[in-house]
Every structure is written in C-alpha cells, then in structure tokens.
Amino acid sequence: MDGVRLTEAAASQVRRQIEQRGRGTGLRLGVKAAGCSGFAYRVDFADGVGAEDLVFESHGVPVVVAKDDLAKLAGVEVDFVRQGLNESFKFRNPNAKDECGCGESFTV
C-alpha cells in the first residue's frame, strides 16, 4: 500500500509552521466523516506517534497517519499552493471517486 507524500512546497510550509509554533515532530493527516462529499481531510501538527500510527517521511518531514485512515489516504500527495492572496494545502487523492467543488471533502 502506498504512503502519503508531501511536495517540496508542502514540506517547507510544515517546517515553517512547526518552527513558528515552537514544537511538533511533523504533520498529522487524517480523515473525518464530514463535508458535502462524505469525508473531509483533517490536518494538524504531530506532537508524537501512537501505537496505531504509521509514519511516512517526505522531504525530511514526518507525516503521521492513523492506521484506520490509511485506506482512504494511501497514495495521497499533499501540496501547498498560493493563489492570489489565498494559500492552502491541496490534496491529490487517487482513492477519491468524487470531490466537492472546493476540494475540501471527498468520496471513496
């Protein structure tokens, strides 16, 4: 099963945010039941790794994913993009059968 990857831009942004925060070991990525398409991405700082977590390293940044979420996130690439005054993480999920128009939620 594929892991989770960050682009160089996403890895740089995560490093900047951890530095500003003053603590954290990496990025925690998960899913929750929500949004107009069924699931929404959950993005947070990883302050540790639990027994039910898997860790994927991408461009020197650990990405922590709960084992229960991996089936929905396997192969995901996380990018960080700036469009005008807006900046956000964007997800390319090969498991998504459909996404809402804003790209914040998806169906598997």
C-alpha positions in Angstrom: 0.0 0.0 0.0 1.3 3.5 -0.9 2.2 6.0 1.7 1.5 9.7 1.9 3.7 12.2 0.2 4.3 16.0 0.6 5.5 18.2 -2.2 8.6 20.3 -1.5 6.3 23.3 -1.1 4.1 21.5 1.5 7.2 20.2 3.4 8.7 23.7 3.5 5.4 25.1 4.8 5.1 22.4 7.5 8.6 23.1 8.7 7.9 26.9 8.8 4.7 26.3 10.8 6.4 24.0 13.3 9.2 26.5 13.8 6.7 29.3 14.4 4.7 27.0 16.8 7.9 26.1 18.7 7.1 22.4 18.9 6.0 19.4 16.9 7.5 16.5 15.1 5.7 16.7 11.8 2.3 16.7 10.1 -0.6 14.6 11.2 -3.0 13.8 8.4 -6.4 12.0 8.8 -10.0 11.9 7.6 -13.3 12.5 9.3 -16.9 12.0 8.3 -17.9 15.4 7.2 -18.3 17.8 4.3 -20.6 17.7 1.3 -19.0 14.6 -0.2 -18.7 12.3 2.8 -15.1 12.7 4.2 -13.0 15.7 5.0 -9.3 15.9 5.5 -8.0 16.5 9.0 -4.6 18.3 9.1 -2.8 19.0 12.4 0.6 19.1 13.9 2.0 15.7 15.0 3.4 16.0 18.6 4.0 12.3 18.9 3.4 8.9 17.4 0.9 6.4 18.9 0.8 2.7 18.7 -1.9 2.9 16.0 0.0 5.4 13.8 2.1 4.9 10.7 4.9 7.4 9.8 5.9 8.3 6.3 8.8 10.7 5.7 8.6 13.1 2.8 11.3 15.7 2.1 12.5 15.3 5.6 9.1 15.9 7.2 7.4 13.0 9.1 3.8 12.5 8.1 1.8 10.6 10.7 -1.4 8.7 9.7 -3.6 6.6 11.9 -3.8 3.0 10.6 -7.6 3.3 10.4 -7.3 6.2 8.0 -4.6 4.8 5.6 -7.1 3.0 3.3 -8.6 6.4 2.4 -5.2 8.2 2.3 -2.9 5.7 0.6 -1.1 7.5 -2.3 -2.2 11.0 -1.3 0.1 13.8 -2.3 -0.2 17.0 -0.2 0.8 20.2 -1.9 0.9 23.8 -0.6 -0.3 26.4 -3.1 -0.7 30.1 -3.2 -3.4 31.6 -5.5 -3.6 35.4 -5.2 -3.9 36.2 -1.5 -5.1 32.7 -0.6 -2.8 29.9 0.4 -3.7 26.4 1.5 -2.9 22.7 1.4 -4.3 20.8 -1.6 -4.8 17.1 -1.8 -4.4 14.8 -4.8 -6.1 11.6 -3.6 -6.1 8.6 -6.0 -8.7 6.9 -3.8 -11.3 9.7 -4.2 -14.1 8.8 -6.5 -15.6 12.3 -6.3 -14.7 15.6 -4.6 -16.8 18.6 -3.7 -16.2 21.8 -5.7 -14.0 23.4 -3.0 -11.7 20.3 -2.8 -12.2 20.0 1.0 -14.2 16.8 1.0 -14.3 13.6 -1.0 -16.0 10.3 -1.5 -14.2 6.9 -1.7 
